Amino acid sequence: MQADTLFLFVGIGALLALASLIGFVLQWRRRGVPDPLIDNLNARINAWWVMVALLGIAFWLGHGAVILLFGAVSFFALREFITLTPTRGSDYPALAAAFYLVLPLQYLLVAVDWYGLFSIFIPVYVFLLLPILAALGGDTGAFLERAAKVQWGTMIAVFCISHVPALLNLDIPGYEGRNLLLIAWLVLVVQLSDVLQYVCGKLFGKRRIAPRLSPSKTVEGFAGGIALATLAGTALHWITPFDLWQAFAIALTVTLLGFFGGLVMSAIKRDRGVKDWGHMIEGHGGMLDRLDSVCFAAPVFFHVLRWGWG
């Protein structure tokens, strides 16, 4: 791990330590009286410690570990998606292919840096393969809906998330050996936007921005979170190949994509009548609850870099 990457993680650790101290003080001032908001805040902070530690260990171990980590993330995300969108027995061949053929092959393409196939494998070949396998089961009941569920889950959980470790393969002149920082910048800016939207919404939120999709999101939270996260991404331009204004524009783009990605995934959850995708991460729900914004931001960020800087 290079010095600037290590410095970034030390800074994140310091911020988490400060957040933990604030959470402890707030809890202590309650003197044993339960407060769901403070309890949720502390659960989120504890979960962030674990997530940052896992990402830091993967960064320390190298590129292979980062690819394996996000491969595991895709597996759990896909499992959450499929669990929440029930399928039938005749869909088993398509599901088995998605989990045990498509997912490992997509990450193998990342590992060997085969961009030509990586970029079209799922959107073209897998989108044709999965409904074929489902059709072979002979069950025509709600076929279009069932096929779309498996396709959409594979697209979101595997294709989109795989663009995060694919950032390691970009060849950017003058930026050699620092690609891990691209992952750190993307994840930090998008996740910080989520956190700051939550905080600004709790502090200043009055007008709901999409009450039927996500009742907790407010206009004030959206504006404050996007603005502050964009400024943070701009301030961190020194770890990227961007200049100040490029960092501002790209940070604004990925935070907006993250917000709308969260709305889309919330619409799916509301359609299924649930609040969270799962309960894997304490205080955050499931894997997809934490990565819904990254899913939409990662592919665009990757291709902006590939065609603009690569």
C-alpha positions as CSV (number, residue, x, y, z in Angstrom):
1,M,0.0,0.0,0.0
2,Q,1.5,3.3,-1.1
3,A,2.0,6.2,1.3
4,D,-0.9,8.3,0.0
5,T,-3.2,5.3,0.2
6,L,-2.1,4.7,3.8
7,F,-2.5,8.3,4.7
8,L,-6.0,8.3,3.3
9,F,-7.0,5.3,5.4
10,V,-5.4,6.9,8.5
11,G,-7.6,10.0,7.9
12,I,-10.7,7.8,7.5
13,G,-9.8,6.0,10.7
14,A,-9.4,9.3,12.5
15,L,-12.9,10.4,11.3
16,L,-14.4,7.1,12.4
17,A,-12.7,7.5,15.8
18,L,-14.2,10.9,16.2
19,A,-17.6,9.6,15.2
20,S,-17.3,6.7,17.7
21,L,-16.4,9.2,20.4
22,I,-19.4,11.4,19.6
23,G,-21.6,8.3,19.6
24,F,-20.3,7.3,23.0
25,V,-20.9,10.7,24.4
26,L,-24.4,10.9,23.1
27,Q,-25.1,7.4,24.5
28,W,-23.6,8.3,27.9
29,R,-25.7,11.4,28.1
30,R,-28.8,9.3,27.8
31,R,-27.8,7.5,31.0
32,G,-29.2,4.2,30.0
33,V,-32.4,5.6,28.4
34,P,-32.9,3.9,25.0
35,D,-32.8,6.2,22.0
36,P,-33.4,4.5,18.6
37,L,-31.7,7.3,16.7
38,I,-28.5,7.2,18.8
39,D,-28.5,3.4,18.8
40,N,-28.8,3.3,15.0
41,L,-26.0,5.9,14.7
42,N,-23.7,3.8,16.8
43,A,-24.6,0.6,14.9
44,R,-23.8,2.4,11.6
45,I,-20.4,3.6,12.9
46,N,-19.5,0.1,14.1
47,A,-20.5,-1.3,10.8
48,W,-18.3,1.3,9.0
49,W,-15.3,0.2,11.1
50,V,-15.7,-3.3,9.9
51,M,-16.3,-2.3,6.2
52,V,-13.3,0.1,6.2
53,A,-11.1,-2.6,7.8
54,L,-12.1,-5.2,5.2
55,L,-11.4,-2.8,2.4
56,G,-8.1,-1.8,4.0
57,I,-7.0,-5.4,4.3
58,A,-7.8,-6.1,0.7
59,F,-5.9,-3.0,-0.4
60,W,-2.9,-4.2,1.7
61,L,-3.0,-7.7,0.2
62,G,-3.1,-6.4,-3.4
63,H,-5.2,-6.5,-6.6
64,G,-6.2,-10.1,-6.4
65,A,-7.6,-9.6,-2.9
66,V,-9.6,-6.6,-4.0
67,I,-11.1,-8.6,-6.9
68,L,-12.0,-11.5,-4.6
69,L,-13.6,-9.1,-2.0
70,F,-15.9,-7.5,-4.6
71,G,-16.6,-10.9,-6.1
72,A,-17.9,-11.9,-2.6
73,V,-19.8,-8.6,-2.4
74,S,-21.5,-9.4,-5.7
75,F,-22.4,-12.9,-4.5
76,F,-24.1,-11.7,-1.4
77,A,-25.8,-8.8,-3.2
78,L,-27.2,-11.1,-5.9
79,R,-28.4,-13.5,-3.2
80,E,-30.3,-10.6,-1.5
81,F,-31.8,-9.5,-4.8
82,I,-33.0,-13.0,-5.7
83,T,-34.3,-13.7,-2.2
84,L,-36.4,-10.6,-2.3
85,T,-37.8,-11.3,-5.7
86,P,-39.1,-14.9,-5.5
87,T,-38.7,-17.2,-8.5
88,R,-40.0,-20.6,-9.4
89,G,-38.4,-24.0,-9.6
90,S,-38.1,-23.8,-13.4
91,D,-35.8,-20.8,-12.9
92,Y,-33.2,-22.9,-11.2
93,P,-30.9,-23.4,-14.3
94,A,-30.9,-19.6,-14.9
95,L,-30.2,-18.9,-11.2
96,A,-27.4,-21.5,-11.0
97,A,-25.8,-20.0,-14.1
98,A,-26.0,-16.5,-12.7
99,F,-24.4,-17.5,-9.4
100,Y,-21.9,-20.2,-10.4
101,L,-21.0,-19.4,-14.0
102,V,-21.7,-15.7,-14.8
103,L,-20.4,-14.2,-11.6
104,P,-17.0,-16.0,-11.5
105,L,-16.5,-15.5,-15.2
106,Q,-17.2,-11.8,-15.0
107,Y,-14.6,-11.4,-12.2
108,L,-12.2,-13.6,-14.1
109,L,-12.5,-11.2,-17.0
110,V,-11.6,-8.4,-14.6
111,A,-8.7,-10.3,-13.3
112,V,-7.2,-11.0,-16.8
113,D,-8.1,-7.4,-18.0
114,W,-10.1,-8.6,-21.0
115,Y,-12.1,-5.3,-21.4
116,G,-13.6,-6.2,-24.8
117,L,-15.5,-9.2,-23.3
118,F,-15.9,-7.8,-19.8
119,S,-17.9,-4.9,-21.0
120,I,-20.4,-6.9,-23.1
121,F,-20.4,-10.3,-21.5
122,I,-23.5,-9.7,-19.2
123,P,-25.4,-7.0,-21.2
124,V,-25.3,-9.1,-24.4
125,Y,-24.5,-12.8,-24.0
126,V,-25.9,-13.3,-20.5
127,F,-29.0,-11.4,-21.2
128,L,-29.7,-13.8,-24.0
129,L,-28.6,-16.9,-22.1
130,L,-30.6,-16.5,-18.9
131,P,-34.1,-16.4,-20.5
132,I,-33.2,-19.3,-22.7
133,L,-32.3,-21.4,-19.6
134,A,-35.6,-20.3,-17.9
135,A,-37.6,-21.2,-21.0
136,L,-36.2,-24.7,-21.1
137,G,-38.1,-25.3,-17.8
138,G,-41.3,-25.1,-19.7
139,D,-43.1,-22.9,-17.1
140,T,-44.8,-19.9,-18.9
141,G,-46.4,-18.4,-15.8
142,A,-45.2,-14.8,-15.3
143,F,-42.3,-15.7,-17.6
144,L,-41.4,-12.2,-18.6
145,E,-41.4,-11.0,-15.0
146,R,-39.4,-13.9,-13.8
147,A,-36.8,-13.6,-16.5
148,A,-36.5,-9.9,-15.9
149,K,-35.8,-10.4,-12.2
150,V,-32.8,-12.7,-12.8
151,Q,-31.5,-10.4,-15.6
152,W,-31.9,-7.3,-13.6
153,G,-30.4,-8.8,-10.4
154,T,-27.3,-10.0,-12.4
155,M,-26.9,-6.6,-14.0
156,I,-27.0,-4.7,-10.8
157,A,-25.2,-7.1,-8.4
158,V,-22.6,-8.5,-10.8
159,F,-22.1,-6.3,-13.8
160,C,-22.3,-2.9,-12.1
161,I,-20.4,-3.9,-8.9
162,S,-17.6,-5.5,-11.0
163,H,-16.7,-2.1,-12.4
164,V,-15.3,-1.1,-9.0
165,P,-12.3,-3.6,-9.1
166,A,-12.1,-3.1,-12.9
167,L,-10.7,0.4,-12.0
168,L,-7.5,-1.4,-11.2
169,N,-7.0,-2.2,-14.9
170,L,-7.1,1.4,-16.2
171,D,-3.9,2.6,-17.7
172,I,-3.7,6.3,-16.9
173,P,-0.5,8.1,-18.0
174,G,1.3,9.6,-15.0
175,Y,-0.9,7.7,-12.6
176,E,0.7,4.3,-12.7
177,G,0.5,2.1,-9.6
178,R,-2.1,4.4,-7.8
179,N,-5.4,2.9,-9.2
180,L,-6.4,1.6,-5.7
181,L,-7.0,5.3,-4.9
182,L,-9.6,5.5,-7.6
183,I,-11.6,2.8,-5.8
184,A,-11.1,4.6,-2.5
185,W,-12.2,7.9,-4.0
186,L,-15.3,6.5,-5.6
187,V,-16.5,4.5,-2.6
188,L,-15.7,7.4,-0.2
189,V,-17.4,10.1,-2.2
190,V,-20.6,8.1,-2.9
191,Q,-20.9,6.6,0.6
192,L,-20.1,10.0,2.2
193,S,-23.0,11.4,0.1
194,D,-25.3,8.8,1.5
195,V,-24.2,9.5,5.1
196,L,-24.4,13.3,4.7
197,Q,-27.9,13.1,3.0
198,Y,-29.0,11.1,6.1
199,V,-27.5,13.6,8.5
200,C,-28.7,16.7,6.7
201,G,-32.1,15.2,6.4
202,K,-32.3,14.5,10.1
203,L,-31.1,18.0,11.0
204,F,-32.8,20.1,8.5
205,G,-35.2,18.0,6.5
206,K,-38.7,19.2,6.1
207,R,-39.9,18.5,2.5
208,R,-39.9,14.9,1.3
209,I,-38.3,14.5,-2.1
210,A,-39.9,11.2,-3.1
211,P,-42.3,10.1,-0.3
212,R,-43.7,7.1,-2.1
213,L,-40.2,5.7,-2.8
214,S,-38.1,6.7,0.2
215,P,-39.9,8.6,2.9
216,S,-36.7,9.4,4.8
217,K,-35.2,11.4,1.8
218,T,-35.8,15.1,1.9
219,V,-35.0,18.0,-0.4
220,E,-32.8,19.5,2.3
221,G,-31.0,16.2,2.9
222,F,-30.5,15.7,-0.9
223,A,-29.1,19.3,-1.4
224,G,-26.9,19.3,1.7
225,G,-25.5,15.7,1.2
226,I,-24.8,16.2,-2.5
227,A,-23.2,19.6,-2.0
228,L,-21.0,18.5,0.9
229,A,-19.9,15.2,-0.7
230,T,-19.1,17.0,-3.9
231,L,-16.9,19.4,-2.0
232,A,-15.2,16.5,-0.2
233,G,-14.5,14.8,-3.6
234,T,-13.1,18.0,-4.9
235,A,-10.9,18.4,-1.9
236,L,-9.6,14.9,-2.5
237,H,-8.6,15.6,-6.1
238,W,-4.9,15.1,-5.0
239,I,-5.5,11.3,-4.9
240,T,-6.9,11.2,-8.4
241,P,-5.7,12.1,-11.9
242,F,-8.3,15.0,-12.0
243,D,-7.6,18.7,-11.5
244,L,-9.8,20.7,-9.2
245,W,-12.7,21.4,-11.6
246,Q,-12.6,17.9,-13.1
247,A,-12.9,16.4,-9.6
248,F,-15.8,18.7,-8.8
249,A,-17.7,17.7,-12.0
250,I,-17.1,14.0,-11.5
251,A,-17.9,14.1,-7.8
252,L,-21.2,15.8,-8.6
253,T,-21.9,13.2,-11.3
254,V,-21.3,10.1,-9.1
255,T,-23.2,11.6,-6.1
256,L,-26.2,12.3,-8.3
257,L,-26.0,8.8,-9.9
258,G,-25.8,7.4,-6.4
259,F,-28.9,9.3,-5.3
260,F,-31.0,8.1,-8.2
261,G,-29.6,4.6,-7.9
262,G,-30.9,4.6,-4.3
263,L,-34.3,5.8,-5.5
264,V,-34.5,3.0,-8.1
265,M,-33.5,0.3,-5.6
266,S,-36.0,1.8,-3.0
267,A,-38.7,1.5,-5.6
268,I,-38.0,-2.2,-5.9
269,K,-38.1,-2.6,-2.2
270,R,-41.4,-0.8,-1.9
271,D,-42.7,-3.0,-4.7
272,R,-41.8,-6.0,-2.6
273,G,-43.2,-4.5,0.6
274,V,-39.9,-4.4,2.6
275,K,-37.7,-1.7,4.2
276,D,-34.3,-3.3,3.7
277,W,-32.7,-5.7,1.3
278,G,-31.5,-7.8,4.2
279,H,-29.9,-7.8,7.7
280,M,-26.3,-8.6,6.9
281,I,-24.9,-5.3,8.1
282,E,-26.0,-4.0,11.4
283,G,-27.5,-0.5,11.1
284,H,-27.4,-0.6,7.3
285,G,-29.7,-3.5,6.4
286,G,-28.3,-5.7,3.6
287,M,-25.4,-5.5,1.2
288,L,-27.5,-3.8,-1.4
289,D,-28.7,-1.2,1.1
290,R,-25.1,-0.1,1.4
291,L,-24.1,-0.5,-2.2
292,D,-27.2,0.6,-4.1
293,S,-25.7,4.0,-4.9
294,V,-22.3,2.5,-5.8
295,C,-24.0,0.1,-8.3
296,F,-25.2,3.0,-10.4
297,A,-22.2,5.3,-10.0
298,A,-19.4,2.7,-10.7
299,P,-20.0,1.8,-14.4
300,V,-20.3,5.5,-15.4
301,F,-17.2,6.5,-13.3
302,F,-15.2,3.6,-14.9
303,H,-16.0,4.6,-18.5
304,V,-15.5,8.3,-17.9
305,L,-12.0,7.5,-16.7
306,R,-11.3,5.0,-19.4
307,W,-12.3,7.2,-22.3
308,G,-11.3,10.5,-20.7
309,W,-8.0,9.6,-19.0
310,G,-7.1,6.1,-20.0
